[in-house]
């Protein structure tokens, strides 16, 4: 009989230990979860005008200068960084401050970002955006060919 009771006690201790591990894991996950909004939610980005070289009967463009307007809609933003493939100078393409509701213009110099017309007749351009107030987001904007000036 005593042998049976000691096994039951071991199972109780193991169950308590497993329960404690699950609780500690759940707390750790909730503490490490990033509650900041994504940059795509925090900012509104619009294309202004760009400069590039057209190819393939104007179906492709190699963008050299990308013009954007960035508006902070989720709150005040600091140290806003935009990163795009073929960027000439990543260190200078940022805003130190964008107050909520304020729009800031930005021209990003590119070595060349080749993009092709999509089925809606627009040129997709993809970049990453982040600030201390937001999580990193990959954002796609669509350039209207009439807003891209040929070199």
C-alpha positions in Angstrom: 0.0 0.0 0.0 2.6 2.7 0.8 4.2 2.1 -2.5 1.0 3.2 -4.2 0.7 6.4 -2.2 4.3 7.5 -3.0 3.6 7.1 -6.7 0.5 9.2 -6.4 2.5 11.9 -4.6 5.1 11.9 -7.4 2.4 12.4 -10.0 1.0 15.4 -8.0 4.4 17.0 -7.8 5.0 16.5 -11.5 1.6 17.9 -12.3 2.3 21.0 -10.2 5.7 21.4 -11.8 4.3 21.2 -15.3 1.5 23.7 -14.4 4.1 26.1 -13.0 6.2 25.8 -16.2 3.1 26.5 -18.4 2.2 29.6 -16.2 5.8 31.0 -16.3 5.9 30.4 -20.1 2.6 32.2 -20.7 3.8 35.2 -18.6 7.1 35.3 -20.5 5.4 35.3 -23.8 3.0 38.1 -22.8 5.8 40.2 -21.5 7.9 39.8 -24.7 5.0 40.5 -27.1 5.5 43.9 -28.8 2.4 46.0 -28.3 3.6 48.8 -30.6 1.5 49.3 -33.8 3.1 48.6 -37.1 4.5 51.5 -39.1 1.9 50.9 -41.8 -0.8 51.7 -39.2 1.0 54.6 -37.6 1.9 56.5 -40.8 0.2 57.4 -44.0 2.6 57.4 -47.0 1.8 58.8 -50.4 3.8 59.1 -53.5 4.5 62.6 -54.8 6.7 62.5 -57.9 9.7 60.4 -58.8 12.5 60.3 -61.4 13.5 57.3 -63.4 14.4 55.7 -66.7 11.7 53.9 -68.6 12.4 50.6 -70.4 10.5 47.9 -72.3 8.0 50.3 -74.0 7.4 52.2 -70.7 6.3 48.9 -69.0 9.4 49.0 -66.6 11.0 51.9 -64.8 14.4 52.1 -63.0 13.5 54.6 -60.2 16.4 56.9 -59.3 14.6 59.4 -57.0 11.5 58.4 -55.0 9.4 61.2 -53.7 7.2 60.5 -50.7 5.0 62.4 -48.2 5.0 60.8 -44.7 2.2 61.7 -42.2 2.2 60.6 -38.6 -1.4 59.7 -37.9 -0.9 57.4 -34.8 0.9 60.0 -32.7 4.1 61.9 -32.5 7.0 60.0 -34.2 10.7 60.3 -33.7 13.7 58.8 -35.5 11.6 57.5 -38.4 13.8 55.4 -40.7 12.9 54.3 -44.3 15.0 51.6 -46.0 14.7 50.5 -49.6 16.8 48.3 -51.9 19.4 50.2 -53.9 19.3 53.2 -51.5 22.2 55.5 -51.9 22.5 56.8 -48.3 20.4 55.0 -45.6 21.8 57.1 -42.9 20.3 60.3 -44.2 16.8 59.0 -45.1 15.1 59.5 -41.8 13.1 62.1 -39.9 14.1 63.1 -36.4 10.6 64.2 -35.6 7.1 64.1 -37.2 4.4 65.5 -34.9 1.0 63.8 -35.1 -1.0 65.1 -38.1 2.1 66.6 -39.7 3.2 65.7 -43.2 6.9 65.7 -44.1 8.2 65.4 -47.7 11.1 63.0 -48.5 13.2 62.4 -51.6 15.1 59.1 -51.5 18.1 58.9 -53.8 18.4 55.4 -55.3 21.1 53.7 -57.3 18.2 52.2 -59.2 15.1 50.4 -58.2 13.7 48.4 -61.2 9.9 47.8 -61.1 7.4 46.7 -63.7 3.8 47.7 -64.3 1.3 45.6 -62.4 -2.1 44.5 -63.8 -3.6 47.9 -62.6 -1.1 49.9 -64.6 1.0 51.0 -61.6 4.6 50.5 -60.6 4.9 48.8 -57.1 7.7 50.0 -54.9 8.4 48.2 -51.6 10.4 49.6 -48.6 10.8 49.0 -44.8 9.8 51.6 -42.3 10.3 51.8 -38.5 10.5 54.2 -35.6 10.8 53.7 -31.8 7.0 54.1 -31.6 6.3 51.4 -34.2 7.2 47.9 -35.2 9.1 47.4 -38.5 6.7 47.2 -41.5 7.2 46.4 -45.1 5.2 48.9 -47.1 4.3 48.8 -50.8 3.3 52.0 -52.6 2.2 52.2 -56.2 3.6 54.8 -58.6 1.3 56.2 -61.3 3.4 56.3 -64.5 2.4 59.9 -65.1 4.0 60.8 -61.7 7.4 59.4 -62.8 9.5 61.8 -64.8 11.9 60.3 -67.3 15.6 61.1 -67.0 
